[in-house]
Amino acid sequence: MSEHPELQPHETEAHDPNRPVPLDDTNAVRDAIAERFRMTEQLGDDGGPAIRLKLRFPPHAEAGWMRIWETPAGCVIDRLYHIWVGGQGNDENLMYAMTRADSAVPHFFLHYNVNPPAVWSYHVDLPGKVDGVMYPDYWQQAFSPLSEITQKKTYKSIPQRRIQADRKQYLSTWGFYGKEIDQDEYTLIRDKVVPFYLNHFFELVDNFQFDTVSRDYLVERGRKQMDMLLKREMDLSGWGRLESLFGREAGN
């Protein structure tokens, strides 16, 4: 993240050297969002992450957490989540800046999964809140600025791995997704694409409006969107890994 000084992580919890911690790649993006919109972190009873994930087998070591940030009144973003699972060479991060249910501003999704030294994965996207077939003007207004980077030869040459068709309808066609790729591709996305998408997300939060659809439409479609994206069948292997580490309740 050195090429983008605005993306620098600022930890709010004192680091315990006995606990694994995530790489700064997701932290920097998360902190940039939290600071820009003056978010407040929800802390657990011990002053740390809201939810700590501990291995299901003795000695039940901590191997991850969920951190949650609330936004001030009137902010288009409703919540910021960072879910992390680490240890044994794995660094898996799921970060979501979720906009309000009645807002047409897309969410911001960032996934990093790192198994050094050779296995890397990523997914960055702004899932739209309005159907792109019925309302193509929404997609044009919300996403066309991203074409500046997606149409560059460097990025067009990156193969886009398959995402399930029923999930894809709730994602944007501008998202970048790579599974089990090399570090060079991962680094390119981290240093060039993610900051571009983050800055566009900031612009949308500050200025985007789409009044063609009703509040009820946004709320109902948003509910279906979340049901689909979080459905267990959409990622059986991912939910299975969580359950193997933290127990059955982690998959519920």
Phi, psi and omega in degrees: 000008186296334181286347182232087184298340179288344180258074179239129182287147178225094184292138178263348182248135178300135184282126174265116184297346180273352180254140173291151179227153181286159172297161183285352187302312178280323181306318184296318179291314179304312182292326177297319178292312183300319182286319182299321184255015173053051180279157179239127181283137170280124183254151176285179182299334181267007180083003180257206180305151182302320180227124175260138179256119181243141183301145185284346181251150182304145004271026175059049181292149176288131183222020178165179180194169166240126175250141187228135176241137173263155180250158178290163180303138177089354180284140178294327177281134181269312182211154173238127180239142171226112178254129183226136173232124184225186180102151177054043176081359182258141176220092184252124183233132174235114182237131182229123167258104188264119178281162184301150182299330182264012179257142177276356180291128179301155170287169173240120179246135174220120178239129171234133174227115187238122172238080183301154007263001192228353185242116184227148176217156178204160172203119175234132185200160172240086183298124182289157182259353186232143180299126185285337178282316182285330185228069181298335179294330176298312182294324178296314182290319186280326193242343185303327177299337180289342180298337179304325180260326183290336181270357176290142184303323181304318185271328178297335181280348180283123180294135178266111182291157183292137169241142184309137185300321182288336174279323185300331182297342179256003175254171178267159177276005177260000183289152174252129184219123178221132182240130178054057181254173181276169186293329180298316179293317178302314182295321178300313179296315182299316189272334185247313187281311185301313178299324178297313179294322179296315180296323177292322177299317177302317180298318179295315180300320184283329194227344190283137174220145176211104189260006183292327181256159182273166175300318181298321177299312182298317182294315182292315179294324178297323178296315179295323179299312181292322177300320182287312185293330182260003181297136184303321183293343180287338181207071182299320181293321180294312177296324179297321178296319178299315181294323180295330181273316193242359179102166185301324184296339179292338180265004182258000000 
